Amino acid sequence: MRVETITVFIVYLLGMVAIGVWMYRRTNTTTDYFLGGRSLNSWVTALSAQASDMSGWLLLGLPGLIYATGVNGMWMAIGLAVGTYLNWQFIAKRLRRYTEVNQSITIPDYLDNRFKDQSKALRIVSALTILVFFLFYTASGMVASAVLFQETFHIDYNVALFIGAVVVVSYTFLGGFLAVSLTDFVQGSLMFLSLIFVPVALINMLGGVSEAMTAVSQVNPDLLNMTKIVNLDESGSWISQTVSFSVIGTVSLVAWGLGYFGQPHILVRFMGIRSASEIPKARFIGVIWVVLSLVGAGFVGLLGIPYFDVPLDNPETVLISLAQMLFNPWITGIVLAAIFSAIMSTIDSQLLVCSSAIAEDFYRPFFRKNASEAELVWVSRITVLAVAIVAVILAMSGGSVLDLVSYAWAGFGAAFGPVVLLSLFWKRMTRNGALSGIVVGGVTVLLWKHVPALSGTGLYELVPGFVLGLLAITIVSLIDKAPSRAIQDEYDKATRPLPRETA
C-alpha cells in the first residue's frame, strides 16, 4: 500500500472525528443528540438519509452481487429505487408533521404517543425490536469495515474490526445526530462521486460502452439478460442456470423496496428536517442520488467481470480491487475512503437509533422519569459504546455483508413498515393493531429465515412478513374498539399542513 493512499485515508478518518468534536458543544439535550434540534436543511437531510440507507452493501454487497450473477441482480436496485421514491413521497412529510405535533423524537416514542399507550407495551416491543435487528445490521457494517481494512492494508481481520469500530464510535459518541448527519453528508458525496468516477474510468479502460458490453457477453451472454439466472461457481466460471426466470427470485429482489417504510435510521432523518416544506427538494436530491449510485454500483460489478483475468475469490471486494488497479495512489485513497464512508454512514445511524431506544424508551420511562437532559445524553453515549461492543463480537465470526444486511432489512421492513405506513394514513388504526403488526411482522421474518420448510421456498422473508403484518394490523384494528376522540383529533391535526408551511 502506497504512502499517498494511506495519507488520504488517515486525513479522511481524522476529518470525521473532528466533526464529532466540533458538534460535541452543540449537543446538550436529547433532542439535539437524536434529532439535531430539527435543524437539518434539505441537502443534508437527503444525503444523510441516503448515505445511512446505502451502507457498505452499496459499494461492496451490490457490486459483488452483480459481479457474481450479472444484471439479474439489478432487480434489487429497481426495487430500492422505487422504494426510496415512495418513502420520500408518502412517509417523509407526514411523519415530520406528526412527530412535531405529538412531540416525538424516536420511532417507539412516536408510536407510543400516536396511540396514547398507557401500558407502554408498544414502546417496549418496538424498542426491543430495534435493538435485536440493529445488532445484526450494525454487525454487517463492522464486517464490511474489517474486510476493507483487511484487503487494503493486509492486517488481521480482528484488528481491522477494532480500528473501524473505534473511528465510527468516536464521532457518534461525541456529536450525536448533528455529527452523524454532517459526516453522512460528506460521506454521501464521496460515495456518489466514486460510483460515477469508477465506472467511467472502467468503461474508458475497456474501450467504450459497446466494447465493454461485448467483453461481458464473451464471458457469458446471459450476464446481460435480466431474465436469465447466472452464478459464479467455485471453478471461476459464470454458469447459466437451467431455470431461465424465477418469479419468486425476482419478487424477492424487487421486494427490498418495501423495507424502506420501516427503517428507523432512515425515518429519523425525515423527523430531523427543519420543515416539512423542505421535503420535496430533499426528495428530488435523494432520489437522484440513489438512482445514479445504484446504476454506478451495477456497472462496477458488471464491468469487473471481464476486467480481471482471474475471477475474484470474494466478489464483494470488486470495487476495492478495481480502485487499487485503475488509479494512482491519491485517487485510490479517495475511493477507499468512499467505501469506508458507506460503511460508517450506516453504522453511526444505527448506533444512534439504538442509543435512543435505551435512553428515551427504557431509561427515562421506566427508571429515571425525572432524569436531566445532560444525564440522558450521557446514557445515550454509553449505550453507543455498549451496542458497538456487542456488534463487534457478532462480527468476529465474519459472514457475507449482503446476507447480514438482508436479514436486518427484512426485520425492520416487516415489523415497522406496515405500522408506520398505516399509522400515518388510517385514522381507524388502534394500539392493539399496531402492536400485533410489529409482533407478527417481526416473528414471521424470524421463522421464515430459520425454519427450513419456509426458507426453502426461496421467497425473501420480508414479503410474507410485510403482508402478514398488514393483515394483522387491519384485522385487529377493525375488531378492536375505535380510537378515542382525542387520538382522532390529533390525527386530523397532524395530517394537515402546519401553519408555517402555508404562511
Secondary structure, DSSP 4 states (H G I P E B T S, - for coil): --HHHHHHHHHHHHHHHHHHHHHHTT--SHHHHHHTTT-B-HHHHHHHHHHHHS-HIIIIIHHHHHHHHGGGGHHHHHHHHHHHHHIIIIIIHHHHHHHHHTT--SHHHHHHHHTT-TT-HHHHHHHHHHHHHHHHHHHHHHHHHHHHHHHHH---HHHHHHHHHHHHHHHHHHHHHHHHHHHHHHHHHHHHHHHHHHHHHHHHHTTSHHHHHHHHHHH-GGGG-TTS-EEE-TTS-EEE-S-S--HHHHHHHHGGGGGGGG-HHHHHHHHHBS-GGGHHHHHHHHHHHHHHHHHHHHHHHHHHHHH-SS--SSGGGHHHHHHHHHS-HHHHHHHHHHHHHHHHHHHHHHHHHHHHHHIIIIIIIII-TT--HHHHHHHHHHHHHHHHHHHHHHHTT---HHHHHHHHHHHHHHHHHHHHHHHHH-TT--HHHHHHHHHHHHHHHHHHHH-HHHHTT---THHHHHHHHHHHHHHHHHHSPPPPHHHHHHHHHHTSPPHHHH-
